[in-house]
């Protein structure tokens, strides 16, 4: 066809030949070449996803992050609809486990903290997104079963009206001082925090420390967000919370600050993975690529008023104190995630919580 077109063009006047050549070039672009700005990988997924038209995303991300991500994706790919279902991590893991055991696989993509808790249940299909190159090895599964999206630092926060920065605890041993008895808020389900410290310190040292911490009579509540609110309200002077939550509340005028000198600071990583039996696998892959892209990770990061810590290494946090390089952090080990029931049992026994 192109040879016939070329011979025809040679017979036409110069101006007419150029016009027809331009038209043929435009037609070729429309039918055989990816849209401007798209890689061949994205173009192939886009074409296949058009037939699927939607995807289902199970997520434990905060709604003020999950919705902007879904909205931006739908704006970029106008032919796709993101149907997202959002509950907390523990509830989401239980839901996925229950549904899949019953043979129900309604999700195409999943985002929760502690992805390895689901890996052992064969929930995910491998997908090596090209965006994974921008993530450190510790933030992605080597087989492509999940890639990190964001991470939460579990830190000690204090009420600045009740505790001065000078007198605030600087490391774990300081929490054992008599003055903090009955004044520390703790999450009654902080199993990964406990398990990570066991992994870092060793079982014997961790047992000794946790039993002494239990003697400090911590104030147990359910959920880091609730604890942050109660510390800000002055119900107790300090508590274990997420650093991004403190920074967000500070922007709203809350009398809060968090301590960055604990060693280690436990990091809970939230990732994203493709459902092993996804009904819309191409739309799911396209969505995963978007969430992991610099555009998607910038949305995850948020701004100064709603700061998060994105997992992608070339997306810096909006607040300098949240820079991961400043702290001595330790991601929750895979072994803790896969044996969480045992760590949960030990935690409940030590601190006598149900």
N, C-alpha and C positions, 0 to 999 in steps of 0.2 A: 504493500500500500504506500509506504513511504517513498519507494523508488518511482512508482507511477506519479505520485504527487510532485516529486522533484522534477521529472520530465515535463509535467504540465507547467510547473513554475517557470522552467526555462523558456517555454514558448510564449509566456505572458509578458506584457510590458513590465518594466521594473517596479513601478509603484503598485500595480495590481498583484504582482508576485509577492512583494513584501507583505501586503495586506493579508493575502491568503495564508502565507507562511505563519504570520502572527496568529491567525485564527486557528490553524492546525496545532500550533504550539500550546495555545490556551486549552484546546480540547484535550490534548495529551495530558496537560497538567491536571485537568479535572477528573479524567478517567483512570489515570495510571500512576499518579505521583501523590505522595502524602501531602496533606494540607500544610501550608506554610507554617514552620515552627514545630512540626511534628517529626519525630524520629520514625523510621520504619516500624520499630517495635510498637510505638504508641498508635501509629496509623492502623496497624493490623488489629490491635486490641479494640480500637475505636470502632472499626468496621464490624467486628464480631459482636461487640457490646450493643450495637444499634438493634440487633435482633432480640436482645434480652430485655432492654428498655428500663430495667430497674435492678436494684440489689438490696439485700437485707443486711444491716450492720448491727451486730450485738456489741454494745459498748458499755464500759464502766466509767468512761471519761465524764468529767463535769459537764453539765449541759451547756454552760457558757463557752466551752471549747468544742464540744461535739457538734452543736448546731451551726456555728460559723464554718466549720470544716465541711459539713454536708451542704450548706448553702453555696459555698464557693465552688465545690465540685459540680453541683447542679448548674451553676452559672457557666462554668467552663464547658460542660458537656450537657447541653440543653435537652438532649434526647434521653437522658438518664435520670431516674428518681431514686434518691437514697431513703429507704425506709429504715430508720434506726430505732432500736429499742434500748433504753438506757436504765440500768439499775446498778447498785454497788457491786464491787468485785466479788465478794463472797456470794451474794445472791445470784450474780451472773454465772459464776462457775457452777453453782448448784443447779441452776436452770439448764445450762448446756449439758451437764452430766445426766440429769434426769431425762431431758428430751432425747438425747442421742441413744441412751439405753433403751428407750421406747421406740427407737427407729425414726425419730423425727429430726430432720436436718433442715431447718428453715433458714439458717444463716449462711451468708456468703463470705462475710469477713467478721472477725472478732477482735476486740481490743479490751484487755483487762490487765491489771497488775499481776505479775507472776504467771507468765504464759506457760512455764514448764509444768504447772499443776495440770494443764490441759494436754500438754504434749504427750504425757504418759498414757493418756486415754485415746490417742490417735485421732484427735479432733482436727488436726491441720494437714493440709496438703503442701508439699514443698513448692515454694515460688521464689525464685531468685530475681527479685526486682532489680532493674539496672540502677535504681537509686541507692541500693545497699552499699555502694562503694563509698558513700559519704558518711558511713557510720563505723565507729570503732568496733573491733571484733567482739568486745565484751557486751556490745549492745545488739547483737544479732545471732541467731541460731546458725551454726555452721551448715546445716542441711537446708536452710531456707524455710524452716517451719514458722519462724516469726522474726520480726525486726522491731527494734525499739522505736517508740513514738515519743515518749516523754518519761521523765523520772521525777519521783518525789523524794526529797530528803527528809528523813524523820529527825527532827531537831528539838531541842529544849527551848521553849519560848517562855518569856516572863512578862509580867505586868510591870511596866516602867514606873507606875505610881506606888507599887508595893515593894519592888526590888530595884536597887541601883545596879547599873552596869558593872560597877566596881566590885560589888558583893555577890553578883550572880555566879552560880557554879560555872566552872570552866571545863570540867571533864567529869567522867563518870564517878570517880572517887569522891568528888565534892558533894554529890547528892546524898552521901551517907552521913554528912555532918548533922548533929542533933537539931540545929535550927530549922532544917527542912522537913522534920517529921510531920506528917499529915498535910503537907503543903504541895505535894506533887500530883498533878493530874496524869493519869495513864489510861490508855485504851485497853479495855478488857479483852480485846482480841489482837493484841500486837504480837502475834506469833512469829511473823517473819523478822521483826526487830530482834526478838529474843533469840531465834534460831541463828541469825547472822552473827550475833555476839558470841554464841556458843561456838560457831565455826571459827571465829577469829581468835578467841581467847582459849579455847579448849574447854571440855566439859567440866573439869574440876574447878577451874578458876571461875567460870561462868556460874556454876552452882553456888559457890561461896558468895559471889557478888549478889546474885539475884535474891538469895535468902536474906542477906543483910538489907537489901533494898526493900524487900517485903516487910521487914521490921520497921521501916519508915512510914508504914501505913499509908500507901498511896491512895489517892481518891480515884476510883475507877468509874469511867463512863464509856459509852460505846460511840466510837467515831472520833477521828482527829479534828474534824471541823467543829464538832460540838465542844471538844476540849478547848480549842482556840477561843471560841466564843465565851466559855466560862472563865478562862484566864483573863480575857479582856474585861469581863464584867467584875472581876475581883473575887470570884467564888473560891479560887485558890491561886496562889501567887505565880505558879509555873506549871507547865505541862508539856507532854510530848505531842508535837503537832507536825504538820508539813510546812516547810519554809515558805513555799509560794503562798500559802494561806495567810501567813503572818504578813508578808509583803502586801498582799491585797488589802487586808484589814487596816494596815498602817496608812494606806492611801485614803481610807475612809475615816481616819482620825482615831483609830483604836490605839490605846496605850500599850502597844506590844513591841517586843524585840526578840530576836532569836540569837542563839549562841553558835558560832561557827568553829569553835576550838575543840569540840569533842572528837575523840579518836578511837574508833572510826565513827563517821556519820553514816548511818545505814541508808542505803538508797534502794527504793522500790521502783523497779522498771516496768513501765506499761508498754506493751508491744501490740503489733497487729499481725494477724495471720489469715490465710485463706482457708475456708472450710473444706474439709476432706471430701465432702459430698455437696459442694456448692451447686445450686441450681442455676446460678448466673456467674460462672467462673470468669468470664472475660470482663464483665462489669466489675466483679470483685477485684481482679488484678489491676484494672485501671484505677479503681479507688485506692488500692494499696499504694500504687505508684504515686498518686496525688498526695496522699497523706505523708509519704516519705520524701516528697520533693521539697526543694527549698521554699517554694510557695506555700505548701501545706504545713511545713514545719514552722514557718514564720507565723502562720495563723495559730498553731499550737502554742508558740511562745507568748503570744499576746503582746500587750503594751505595758507601760509602767503602772497602769491602774489595775490590770489583770495579768500579772506576770506568771509565766510558767517556765519550766526548763525543758526545752526541746532536746531530743536525743541526737539529732543530726549535728555533726561536729562543726559545720560552717555556719550555724545559726546561733549567735551569741544571745544570752539572756538580756532582757531590757534593763535589769538592775545589776550593777557591778557586784554587789555582795552575793548574788546568786551564781556567779561564775564558778563552775564545778572545780576549776583548777585551784581555787583558793582553799578548798577543804580536803581533809583526809577522809575520803569516802570509800565505802565498800558496798558493792551491789549484792543484793540478796542472792546467795549461791543457788545454783540449780538443785543441789542436794537438799536444801532447806525446803524449796518449793515442792519437790517430789515426796518429801517425808513430813509434810506440814502437820499431819494428824498427830504424829508423835511429839513434835515440838509444841503443838497446841495443848496436848495432855500434860506435858511437863510444866508449861506456863501456868495452866489453871491450878495445878497442884501446888506450885510454889507460892502463887499469889492468892490462892483460895478464891478464885472467881469461877462462876459457872459458865 
